[in-house]
Amino acid sequence: MTTIDIIPAPASARPTGRAVEPRVVLLDSERQPCEVWTRVMGYHRPVSSFNIGKKGEHQERRFFREARCALA
């Protein structure tokens, strides 16, 4: 049987007037892999089905966030 440690959030991080959900800590043996999908040429595919070159390209991707347009 596995144990789950429940760690309450610090008082400074707790919102006022709302219930606080405890943080659950999982052991590595309890985790499972997450399947990552991406959009390629107009359709979605799992990254695990990519060939070795395409997997390398996926790892090199850079994410960015565009700045809002400044209205004059």
TITITI-505953 format. One line per field, with one value per atom (N, C-alpha, C): atom name; residue in three letters; x, y, z; residue number from 1. Coordinates in Angstrom, 1 decimal, decimal comma. Layout:
<nodes>
kelum: [CA / ...] $
lolum: [ala / ...] $
xx: [X / ...] $
yy: [Y / ...] $
zz: [Z / ...] $
votor: [NUM / ...] $
</nodes>
This chain:
<nodes>
kelum: [N / CA / C / N / CA / C / N / CA / C / N / CA / C / N / CA / C / N / CA / C / N / CA / C / N / CA / C / N / CA / C / N / CA / C / N / CA / C / N / CA / C / N / CA / C / N / CA / C / N / CA / C / N / CA / C / N / CA / C / N / CA / C / N / CA / C / N / CA / C / N / CA / C / N / CA / C / N / CA / C / N / CA / C / N / CA / C / N / CA / C / N / CA / C / N / CA / C / N / CA / C / N / CA / C / N / CA / C / N / CA / C / N / CA / C / N / CA / C / N / CA / C / N / CA / C / N / CA / C / N / CA / C / N / CA / C / N / CA / C / N / CA / C / N / CA / C / N / CA / C / N / CA / C / N / CA / C / N / CA / C / N / CA / C / N / CA / C / N / CA / C / N / CA / C / N / CA / C / N / CA / C / N / CA / C / N / CA / C / N / CA / C / N / CA / C / N / CA / C / N / CA / C / N / CA / C / N / CA / C / N / CA / C / N / CA / C / N / CA / C / N / CA / C / N / CA / C / N / CA / C / N / CA / C / N / CA / C / N / CA / C / N / CA / C / N / CA / C / N / CA / C] $
lolum: [met / met / met / thr / thr / thr / thr / thr / thr / ile / ile / ile / asp / asp / asp / ile / ile / ile / ile / ile / ile / pro / pro / pro / ala / ala / ala / pro / pro / pro / ala / ala / ala / ser / ser / ser / ala / ala / ala / arg / arg / arg / pro / pro / pro / thr / thr / thr / gly / gly / gly / arg / arg / arg / ala / ala / ala / val / val / val / glu / glu / glu / pro / pro / pro / arg / arg / arg / val / val / val / val / val / val / leu / leu / leu / leu / leu / leu / asp / asp / asp / ser / ser / ser / glu / glu / glu / arg / arg / arg / gln / gln / gln / pro / pro / pro / cys / cys / cys / glu / glu / glu / val / val / val / trp / trp / trp / thr / thr / thr / arg / arg / arg / val / val / val / met / met / met / gly / gly / gly / tyr / tyr / tyr / his / his / his / arg / arg / arg / pro / pro / pro / val / val / val / ser / ser / ser / ser / ser / ser / phe / phe / phe / asn / asn / asn / ile / ile / ile / gly / gly / gly / lys / lys / lys / lys / lys / lys / gly / gly / gly / glu / glu / glu / his / his / his / gln / gln / gln / glu / glu / glu / arg / arg / arg / arg / arg / arg / phe / phe / phe / phe / phe / phe / arg / arg / arg / glu / glu / glu / ala / ala / ala / arg / arg / arg / cys / cys / cys / ala / ala / ala / leu / leu / leu / ala / ala / ala] $
xx: [0,9 / 0,0 / 0,9 / 0,5 / 1,3 / 0,7 / 1,5 / 1,1 / 1,1 / 0,2 / 0,2 / 0,4 / 1,4 / 1,6 / 0,8 / 0,0 / -0,8 / -0,1 / 0,3 / 1,0 / 0,2 / -0,3 / -1,1 / -0,3 / -0,9 / -0,2 / 0,1 / 1,2 / 1,6 / 0,5 / 0,4 / -0,7 / -0,6 / 0,6 / 0,7 / 0,1 / 0,1 / -0,4 / -1,9 / -2,5 / -3,9 / -4,8 / -5,8 / -6,7 / -7,7 / -8,2 / -9,1 / -10,5 / -11,3 / -12,7 / -13,0 / -12,0 / -12,2 / -11,5 / -12,0 / -11,5 / -10,1 / -9,2 / -7,9 / -7,7 / -7,4 / -7,2 / -5,8 / -5,6 / -4,2 / -3,4 / -2,1 / -1,2 / -0,9 / -1,0 / -0,8 / 0,6 / 1,4 / 2,8 / 2,8 / 3,2 / 3,2 / 4,6 / 4,8 / 6,1 / 6,3 / 7,6 / 7,9 / 7,3 / 7,2 / 6,6 / 5,1 / 4,5 / 3,0 / 2,7 / 3,7 / 3,6 / 3,4 / 2,8 / 2,7 / 3,1 / 3,6 / 4,0 / 2,8 / 3,0 / 2,0 / 2,3 / 1,2 / 1,4 / 1,2 / 2,2 / 2,2 / 1,8 / 0,9 / 0,4 / 0,8 / 1,0 / 1,3 / 0,6 / 0,4 / -0,2 / 0,9 / 0,7 / 1,7 / 0,9 / 1,2 / 0,6 / -0,9 / -1,6 / -3,0 / -3,7 / -3,0 / -3,7 / -2,8 / -3,4 / -2,7 / -2,1 / -0,9 / -0,2 / 0,5 / 0,6 / 1,4 / 2,9 / 3,7 / 5,1 / 5,8 / 5,3 / 5,9 / 6,0 / 5,1 / 5,1 / 6,1 / 6,7 / 7,7 / 8,9 / 9,6 / 10,9 / 12,0 / 13,2 / 14,2 / 14,5 / 14,5 / 14,8 / 13,7 / 12,4 / 11,3 / 11,2 / 11,6 / 11,6 / 12,6 / 13,8 / 14,8 / 14,3 / 13,6 / 13,0 / 12,0 / 11,2 / 10,2 / 10,9 / 12,0 / 12,7 / 13,3 / 13,7 / 14,3 / 13,4 / 12,1 / 11,1 / 11,2 / 11,0 / 11,0 / 9,6 / 9,1 / 7,8 / 7,9 / 7,0 / 7,1 / 5,7 / 5,6 / 4,3 / 4,4 / 3,5 / 3,6 / 3,1 / 3,7 / 3,3 / 2,1 / 1,3 / 0,0 / 0,4 / -0,5 / -0,3 / -0,6 / 0,3 / 0,2 / -0,7 / -1,8 / -2,7 / -2,2 / -2,1 / -1,6 / -2,6] $
yy: [-1,2 / 0,0 / 1,2 / 2,2 / 3,5 / 4,5 / 5,5 / 6,6 / 7,9 / 8,8 / 10,1 / 11,1 / 11,9 / 13,0 / 14,2 / 14,7 / 15,9 / 17,1 / 18,0 / 19,2 / 20,4 / 21,1 / 22,3 / 23,4 / 24,3 / 25,5 / 26,4 / 27,2 / 28,1 / 29,2 / 29,8 / 30,8 / 31,9 / 32,3 / 33,5 / 33,2 / 31,9 / 31,6 / 31,2 / 31,2 / 30,9 / 32,0 / 31,9 / 32,9 / 33,1 / 34,3 / 34,5 / 34,2 / 33,6 / 33,4 / 32,2 / 31,4 / 30,2 / 29,0 / 27,8 / 26,6 / 26,3 / 25,9 / 25,6 / 24,1 / 23,7 / 22,2 / 21,9 / 20,7 / 20,3 / 19,9 / 20,0 / 19,7 / 18,2 / 17,4 / 16,0 / 15,7 / 15,0 / 14,6 / 13,2 / 12,9 / 11,5 / 11,0 / 9,7 / 9,0 / 8,8 / 8,7 / 8,4 / 7,1 / 6,1 / 4,9 / 5,0 / 6,1 / 6,3 / 7,1 / 7,7 / 8,5 / 7,7 / 8,2 / 7,6 / 8,5 / 8,1 / 9,0 / 9,7 / 11,0 / 11,8 / 11,8 / 11,6 / 11,6 / 13,0 / 13,5 / 14,8 / 14,8 / 15,6 / 15,7 / 17,1 / 17,2 / 18,5 / 18,6 / 19,8 / 20,0 / 20,0 / 19,1 / 19,0 / 19,0 / 20,0 / 20,1 / 20,0 / 20,6 / 20,7 / 19,7 / 18,7 / 17,7 / 17,4 / 16,7 / 16,5 / 15,0 / 14,9 / 13,6 / 13,5 / 12,3 / 12,2 / 12,3 / 13,0 / 13,2 / 11,8 / 10,9 / 9,5 / 8,8 / 9,2 / 8,5 / 9,2 / 10,3 / 11,0 / 10,1 / 10,3 / 9,7 / 10,5 / 10,0 / 10,6 / 12,0 / 12,4 / 13,7 / 14,7 / 14,3 / 15,1 / 15,3 / 14,3 / 14,4 / 15,5 / 15,5 / 16,5 / 17,9 / 18,1 / 19,4 / 19,8 / 18,9 / 19,2 / 19,7 / 19,1 / 19,5 / 20,9 / 21,3 / 22,6 / 23,7 / 23,5 / 24,5 / 25,5 / 26,8 / 27,9 / 28,5 / 28,6 / 29,2 / 30,7 / 31,5 / 32,9 / 33,4 / 34,6 / 35,3 / 36,7 / 37,0 / 38,3 / 39,4 / 40,5 / 41,6 / 42,2 / 42,9 / 43,5 / 44,7 / 45,0 / 46,2 / 47,5 / 48,4 / 49,7 / 50,6 / 51,0 / 52,0 / 53,4 / 54,1 / 55,5 / 56,5] $
zz: [0,0 / 0,0 / 0,0 / -0,8 / -0,8 / 0,1 / 0,5 / 1,3 / 0,5 / 0,7 / 0,1 / 1,2 / 1,1 / 2,0 / 1,6 / 2,5 / 2,3 / 3,0 / 2,2 / 2,7 / 2,6 / 3,6 / 3,5 / 2,9 / 2,2 / 1,6 / 2,8 / 2,6 / 3,7 / 3,9 / 5,0 / 5,3 / 4,4 / 3,9 / 3,0 / 1,7 / 1,3 / -0,1 / 0,0 / 1,1 / 1,2 / 0,9 / 0,0 / -0,3 / 0,9 / 1,1 / 2,2 / 1,7 / 2,6 / 2,3 / 1,4 / 1,1 / 0,2 / 0,9 / 0,5 / 1,0 / 0,3 / 1,0 / 0,5 / 0,3 / -0,9 / -1,2 / -0,8 / -0,2 / 0,2 / -1,0 / -1,0 / -2,1 / -1,9 / -2,9 / -2,9 / -3,5 / -2,8 / -3,2 / -3,6 / -4,9 / -5,4 / -5,4 / -5,1 / -5,3 / -6,7 / -7,1 / -8,5 / -9,0 / -8,2 / -8,6 / -8,8 / -8,4 / -8,6 / -9,8 / -10,4 / -11,6 / -12,9 / -13,9 / -15,2 / -16,3 / -17,4 / -18,5 / -19,1 / -19,5 / -20,1 / -21,6 / -22,3 / -23,8 / -24,3 / -25,0 / -25,6 / -27,0 / -27,4 / -28,8 / -29,3 / -30,6 / -31,2 / -32,6 / -33,1 / -34,3 / -35,4 / -36,4 / -37,5 / -38,8 / -39,7 / -41,0 / -41,0 / -40,0 / -40,0 / -39,2 / -38,6 / -37,8 / -36,6 / -35,6 / -34,3 / -34,3 / -33,8 / -33,7 / -32,4 / -31,8 / -30,6 / -30,9 / -30,1 / -30,3 / -30,3 / -29,5 / -29,4 / -30,7 / -31,7 / -33,0 / -34,0 / -33,6 / -34,5 / -34,7 / -35,8 / -36,0 / -35,2 / -35,2 / -34,3 / -34,7 / -36,0 / -36,4 / -36,0 / -36,2 / -35,8 / -34,3 / -33,5 / -32,1 / -31,7 / -32,4 / -32,1 / -32,4 / -33,6 / -33,9 / -32,9 / -32,4 / -31,4 / -30,1 / -29,7 / -28,5 / -28,6 / -29,8 / -30,1 / -30,2 / -30,2 / -30,4 / -29,3 / -29,6 / -28,6 / -28,5 / -27,4 / -27,2 / -26,9 / -27,3 / -27,1 / -26,8 / -26,3 / -26,0 / -26,7 / -27,6 / -28,2 / -27,3 / -27,4 / -26,6 / -27,1 / -26,3 / -26,7 / -27,6 / -28,5 / -29,3 / -28,4 / -28,5 / -27,8 / -28,6 / -28,1 / -28,8 / -28,6 / -29,7 / -29,6 / -29,2] $
votor: [1 / 1 / 1 / 2 / 2 / 2 / 3 / 3 / 3 / 4 / 4 / 4 / 5 / 5 / 5 / 6 / 6 / 6 / 7 / 7 / 7 / 8 / 8 / 8 / 9 / 9 / 9 / 10 / 10 / 10 / 11 / 11 / 11 / 12 / 12 / 12 / 13 / 13 / 13 / 14 / 14 / 14 / 15 / 15 / 15 / 16 / 16 / 16 / 17 / 17 / 17 / 18 / 18 / 18 / 19 / 19 / 19 / 20 / 20 / 20 / 21 / 21 / 21 / 22 / 22 / 22 / 23 / 23 / 23 / 24 / 24 / 24 / 25 / 25 / 25 / 26 / 26 / 26 / 27 / 27 / 27 / 28 / 28 / 28 / 29 / 29 / 29 / 30 / 30 / 30 / 31 / 31 / 31 / 32 / 32 / 32 / 33 / 33 / 33 / 34 / 34 / 34 / 35 / 35 / 35 / 36 / 36 / 36 / 37 / 37 / 37 / 38 / 38 / 38 / 39 / 39 / 39 / 40 / 40 / 40 / 41 / 41 / 41 / 42 / 42 / 42 / 43 / 43 / 43 / 44 / 44 / 44 / 45 / 45 / 45 / 46 / 46 / 46 / 47 / 47 / 47 / 48 / 48 / 48 / 49 / 49 / 49 / 50 / 50 / 50 / 51 / 51 / 51 / 52 / 52 / 52 / 53 / 53 / 53 / 54 / 54 / 54 / 55 / 55 / 55 / 56 / 56 / 56 / 57 / 57 / 57 / 58 / 58 / 58 / 59 / 59 / 59 / 60 / 60 / 60 / 61 / 61 / 61 / 62 / 62 / 62 / 63 / 63 / 63 / 64 / 64 / 64 / 65 / 65 / 65 / 66 / 66 / 66 / 67 / 67 / 67 / 68 / 68 / 68 / 69 / 69 / 69 / 70 / 70 / 70 / 71 / 71 / 71 / 72 / 72 / 72] $
</nodes>
